[in-house]
Amino acid sequence: MGEWGLGPPGGTEAVFTAAALVCAWLAARQPGGWHSGGRRARLLLAGGGAVVPGPPLGERARGELARLRRRVRAEWWALAGGLLLGVLGASVLPVLAGAAGVPVLRRTRLARSARLAREERADAVIALCGALAGEVRAGRQPGQALLCAARDSDGFGDAQAAVLAAARFGGDVPGALATAARQPGAEGLRGLAACWRVAVDQGAGLAAGLDRLEGALRADRDQRADLRAQLAGARATAVMLAGLPALGLLLGTAMGADPLHVLLHTGAGLVCLAVGGVLEGLGLWWALGIVRRAEAA
């Protein structure tokens, strides 16, 4: 046991060394570097006027962490955590586990980015329908109204050039809209294509159809948002339960039990680690799968 009763001496020294490096890095990142205090004193003694103090250390630390999170992808934190546990536990197994978690976290990040992009495009389609209805009510022809409404909208995505060309030169606008609706999040453009076709072929009111379409799209979006808010509690509970083993390791280390040594350097500990890891992964996959299926339904 180490001098402080918190595990082997090497682990304690590694923690202290990491803390000292973080403090030194924050000190070096202060405005003016290491000698900012001396320059501030010289300015005051030389009559240079009042020196505006910099932001508090806690605020600077939060800013640096935020910038670091923006620069480093979320999946690489798994590898960093594995390296830290590997140093503290003197084993290569946490490093391998962290490396295995990188592709899983990358897939999760890409899926979240795709969902956000899909929601943004759906919002853009709703705004486009409202703007187009306003332009039609203002007395513009449908093609000209579509050109004006699409000027400040990204609802068409990559197919915007084709749709605008069809509207400008009298092409097949409903066909271009149906093609643009194949993009994720732009499914509402199918309704716009149907409204356009009915208004042109049968002389129906385009503005009234667009109003009904916008209302239906808004109701669908609000329903999805409400469902996601209701499922947020279940998702947070699953993630919290998944983090309980890490809390158990911290409590065991604080009590002087040295759980990392038991898990990584004994036969029974390795068996418990393997079985616990498999059960942890299966439980998290099962719980989050229920949430995903509820959202999809």
C-alpha positions as CSV (number, residue, x, y, z in Angstrom):
1,M,0.0,0.0,0.0
2,G,1.2,3.5,-0.7
3,E,2.1,6.2,1.8
4,W,-1.4,7.7,1.6
5,G,-3.3,4.4,1.6
6,L,-4.6,5.1,-1.9
7,G,-2.9,2.3,-3.8
8,P,0.7,1.7,-5.0
9,P,3.2,4.5,-4.8
10,G,3.6,4.6,-8.5
11,G,-0.1,5.4,-9.0
12,T,0.0,8.2,-6.5
13,E,3.1,9.7,-8.0
14,A,1.5,9.6,-11.4
15,V,-1.6,11.4,-10.2
16,F,0.5,14.1,-8.5
17,T,2.6,14.5,-11.6
18,A,-0.4,14.9,-13.9
19,A,-1.9,17.5,-11.5
20,A,1.4,19.4,-11.5
21,L,1.5,19.4,-15.3
22,V,-2.1,20.7,-15.6
23,C,-1.3,23.5,-13.1
24,A,1.8,24.4,-15.0
25,W,0.0,24.4,-18.3
26,L,-2.7,26.7,-17.0
27,A,-0.1,29.0,-15.5
28,A,1.6,29.2,-18.9
29,R,-1.7,29.9,-20.6
30,Q,-2.3,33.0,-18.5
31,P,-2.2,36.4,-20.4
32,G,1.4,37.4,-20.5
33,G,2.9,33.9,-19.7
34,W,5.0,33.2,-16.6
35,H,6.2,36.7,-16.0
36,S,2.9,38.5,-16.2
37,G,3.0,39.2,-12.4
38,G,6.4,40.9,-12.7
39,R,5.4,43.0,-15.7
40,R,2.2,44.0,-13.9
41,A,4.2,45.2,-10.9
42,R,6.6,47.2,-13.1
43,L,3.7,48.9,-14.8
44,L,2.2,49.9,-11.5
45,L,5.4,51.2,-10.1
46,A,6.2,53.1,-13.3
47,G,2.9,54.9,-13.2
48,G,1.4,53.0,-16.1
49,G,-2.0,53.2,-14.7
50,A,-4.4,50.6,-13.5
51,V,-4.1,47.1,-14.8
52,V,-7.3,45.3,-15.6
53,P,-7.1,41.9,-13.9
54,G,-7.7,38.9,-16.1
55,P,-10.5,36.4,-15.7
56,P,-10.6,34.1,-12.6
57,L,-8.6,30.9,-12.8
58,G,-11.7,28.8,-12.7
59,E,-13.2,30.6,-15.7
60,R,-9.9,30.3,-17.6
61,A,-9.8,26.6,-16.8
62,R,-13.3,26.1,-18.1
63,G,-12.5,28.0,-21.2
64,E,-9.4,26.0,-21.9
65,L,-11.4,22.7,-21.3
66,A,-14.1,23.9,-23.7
67,R,-11.5,24.7,-26.4
68,L,-9.8,21.4,-25.8
69,R,-13.1,19.5,-26.3
70,R,-13.7,21.4,-29.5
71,R,-10.3,20.5,-30.8
72,V,-10.3,16.8,-29.7
73,R,-12.9,14.5,-31.0
74,A,-15.1,12.8,-28.3
75,E,-13.9,9.3,-29.2
76,W,-10.3,10.0,-28.4
77,W,-11.2,10.7,-24.7
78,A,-11.8,6.9,-24.5
79,L,-8.2,6.3,-25.5
80,A,-7.0,9.0,-23.1
81,G,-8.9,7.4,-20.2
82,G,-7.5,4.0,-21.1
83,L,-4.0,5.4,-21.1
84,L,-4.6,7.0,-17.6
85,L,-6.0,3.8,-16.2
86,G,-3.2,1.8,-17.8
87,V,-0.6,4.1,-16.0
88,L,-2.4,3.9,-12.7
89,G,-3.0,0.1,-12.9
90,A,0.3,-0.8,-14.6
91,S,-1.5,-2.8,-17.2
92,V,-2.1,-2.7,-20.9
93,L,-5.7,-3.9,-20.7
94,P,-7.3,-0.5,-20.1
95,V,-5.3,0.9,-23.1
96,L,-6.7,-1.9,-25.3
97,A,-10.2,-1.2,-24.0
98,G,-9.9,2.5,-24.7
99,A,-8.7,1.8,-28.2
100,A,-11.7,-0.5,-28.8
101,G,-14.0,2.2,-27.6
102,V,-12.8,4.7,-30.1
103,P,-14.8,3.4,-33.2
104,V,-17.9,2.9,-31.0
105,L,-17.8,6.5,-29.8
106,R,-17.0,7.8,-33.3
107,R,-20.1,6.0,-34.7
108,T,-22.2,7.5,-31.9
109,R,-20.8,11.0,-32.7
110,L,-21.5,10.6,-36.4
111,A,-25.0,9.4,-35.7
112,R,-25.7,12.4,-33.5
113,S,-24.4,14.8,-36.1
114,A,-26.5,13.2,-38.8
115,R,-29.6,13.5,-36.5
116,L,-28.9,17.1,-35.9
117,A,-28.4,17.8,-39.6
118,R,-31.7,16.0,-40.4
119,E,-33.6,18.1,-37.8
120,E,-32.1,21.3,-39.1
121,R,-33.1,20.5,-42.7
122,A,-36.6,19.6,-41.5
123,D,-36.9,23.0,-39.8
124,A,-35.6,24.6,-42.9
125,V,-38.4,22.9,-45.0
126,I,-41.0,24.2,-42.5
127,A,-39.7,27.7,-42.8
128,L,-39.6,27.4,-46.6
129,C,-43.3,26.4,-46.7
130,G,-44.2,29.4,-44.6
131,A,-42.1,31.8,-46.6
132,L,-43.5,30.4,-49.9
133,A,-47.1,30.8,-48.7
134,G,-46.4,34.4,-47.8
135,E,-44.8,35.2,-51.2
136,V,-47.8,33.6,-53.0
137,R,-50.2,35.7,-50.9
138,A,-48.2,38.8,-51.8
139,G,-49.2,38.2,-55.5
140,R,-46.2,36.5,-56.9
141,Q,-46.4,33.7,-59.4
142,P,-45.5,30.3,-58.0
143,G,-42.2,30.0,-59.8
144,Q,-41.1,33.5,-58.8
145,A,-42.4,33.0,-55.2
146,L,-40.3,29.8,-54.9
147,L,-37.2,31.7,-56.1
148,C,-37.8,34.4,-53.5
149,A,-38.6,32.0,-50.7
150,A,-35.6,29.8,-51.3
151,R,-33.2,32.7,-51.2
152,D,-32.8,32.6,-47.4
153,S,-33.6,28.9,-46.9
154,D,-31.5,25.7,-46.9
155,G,-34.5,23.4,-47.2
156,F,-33.5,22.0,-50.6
157,G,-30.0,21.0,-49.5
158,D,-27.8,19.7,-52.4
159,A,-30.8,19.8,-54.8
160,Q,-31.4,23.5,-54.5
161,A,-29.8,24.3,-57.9
162,A,-32.0,21.8,-59.7
163,V,-35.2,23.0,-58.0
164,L,-34.4,26.7,-58.7
165,A,-33.5,26.0,-62.3
166,A,-36.8,24.2,-62.8
167,A,-38.7,27.1,-61.2
168,R,-36.8,29.7,-63.2
169,F,-37.1,28.1,-66.7
170,G,-40.5,26.4,-66.4
171,G,-39.2,22.9,-65.8
172,D,-40.7,20.0,-63.8
173,V,-40.8,21.6,-60.4
174,P,-42.7,18.8,-58.7
175,G,-40.3,16.2,-60.0
176,A,-37.3,18.3,-58.8
177,L,-39.0,18.7,-55.4
178,A,-39.6,14.9,-55.2
179,T,-35.9,14.3,-55.9
180,A,-34.9,16.8,-53.2
181,A,-37.2,15.1,-50.7
182,R,-35.0,12.0,-50.8
183,Q,-32.5,13.7,-48.6
184,P,-32.7,13.0,-44.8
185,G,-34.9,15.5,-43.1
186,A,-36.4,16.9,-46.4
187,E,-39.3,14.5,-46.5
188,G,-41.7,17.4,-46.2
189,L,-40.8,18.5,-49.7
190,R,-43.0,15.6,-51.0
191,G,-46.0,17.4,-49.6
192,L,-44.8,20.6,-51.2
193,A,-44.5,18.8,-54.6
194,A,-48.1,17.5,-54.2
195,C,-49.4,21.0,-53.4
196,W,-47.6,22.4,-56.4
197,R,-48.9,19.7,-58.7
198,V,-52.5,20.2,-57.5
199,A,-52.3,24.0,-57.7
200,V,-50.9,24.0,-61.2
201,D,-53.0,21.2,-62.7
202,Q,-56.3,21.9,-61.0
203,G,-56.0,25.6,-60.2
204,A,-56.4,25.0,-56.4
205,G,-55.1,27.6,-53.9
206,L,-51.4,27.0,-53.4
207,A,-51.2,29.2,-50.3
208,A,-53.9,27.3,-48.4
209,G,-52.3,24.0,-49.2
210,L,-48.9,25.3,-48.0
211,D,-50.5,26.5,-44.7
212,R,-52.0,23.1,-44.1
213,L,-48.7,21.4,-45.0
214,E,-46.7,23.7,-42.7
215,G,-49.1,23.0,-39.8
216,A,-48.8,19.3,-40.3
217,L,-45.0,19.4,-40.4
218,R,-44.9,21.6,-37.3
219,A,-47.2,19.2,-35.4
220,D,-45.0,16.2,-36.4
221,R,-41.9,18.0,-35.3
222,D,-43.4,19.0,-31.9
223,Q,-44.6,15.4,-31.4
224,R,-41.1,14.1,-32.0
225,A,-39.6,16.7,-29.6
226,D,-42.1,15.8,-26.9
227,L,-41.4,12.1,-27.3
228,R,-37.6,12.7,-27.1
229,A,-38.1,14.8,-24.0
230,Q,-40.1,12.0,-22.4
231,L,-37.4,9.4,-23.3
232,A,-34.5,11.6,-22.0
233,G,-35.1,10.4,-18.5
234,A,-34.8,6.7,-19.5
235,R,-31.6,7.4,-21.5
236,A,-30.0,9.4,-18.7
237,T,-30.9,6.6,-16.2
238,A,-29.2,4.0,-18.5
239,V,-26.1,6.1,-18.8
240,M,-26.0,6.7,-15.1
241,L,-26.3,3.0,-14.3
242,A,-23.5,2.3,-16.8
243,G,-21.2,4.6,-14.8
244,L,-21.8,3.0,-11.4
245,P,-18.9,0.5,-11.8
246,A,-16.5,3.5,-12.2
247,L,-17.9,5.0,-9.0
248,G,-17.3,1.6,-7.3
249,L,-13.7,1.7,-8.4
250,L,-13.2,5.2,-7.0
251,L,-14.8,4.2,-3.7
252,G,-12.7,1.1,-3.5
253,T,-9.5,3.1,-4.1
254,A,-10.5,5.7,-1.5
255,M,-11.0,2.8,1.0
256,G,-7.5,1.5,0.2
257,A,-8.7,-1.8,-1.4
258,D,-6.7,-1.2,-4.6
259,P,-9.4,-2.5,-7.0
260,L,-7.4,-1.9,-10.1
261,H,-4.6,-4.2,-9.0
262,V,-7.2,-6.9,-8.1
263,L,-9.0,-6.5,-11.5
264,L,-5.9,-6.3,-13.7
265,H,-3.4,-8.6,-12.0
266,T,-5.3,-11.5,-10.4
267,G,-7.1,-14.4,-12.1
268,A,-10.4,-13.9,-10.3
269,G,-10.2,-10.2,-11.0
270,L,-9.7,-10.7,-14.7
271,V,-12.7,-13.1,-14.8
272,C,-14.9,-10.6,-13.0
273,L,-13.6,-7.8,-15.3
274,A,-14.5,-9.8,-18.5
275,V,-17.9,-10.9,-17.2
276,G,-18.8,-7.5,-15.9
277,G,-17.7,-5.8,-19.1
278,V,-19.8,-8.1,-21.2
279,L,-22.9,-7.7,-19.0
280,E,-22.3,-3.9,-18.9
281,G,-22.2,-3.7,-22.7
282,L,-25.3,-5.9,-23.2
283,G,-27.3,-4.0,-20.6
284,L,-26.4,-0.6,-22.1
285,W,-27.1,-1.9,-25.6
286,W,-30.5,-3.3,-24.5
287,A,-31.6,-0.2,-22.6
288,L,-30.6,2.3,-25.4
289,G,-32.1,0.0,-28.0
290,I,-35.5,0.3,-26.3
291,V,-35.2,4.1,-26.4
292,R,-34.2,4.0,-30.1
293,R,-37.1,1.8,-31.0
294,A,-39.5,4.0,-29.2
295,E,-38.2,7.1,-31.0
296,A,-38.4,5.3,-34.4
297,A,-42.0,4.2,-33.7
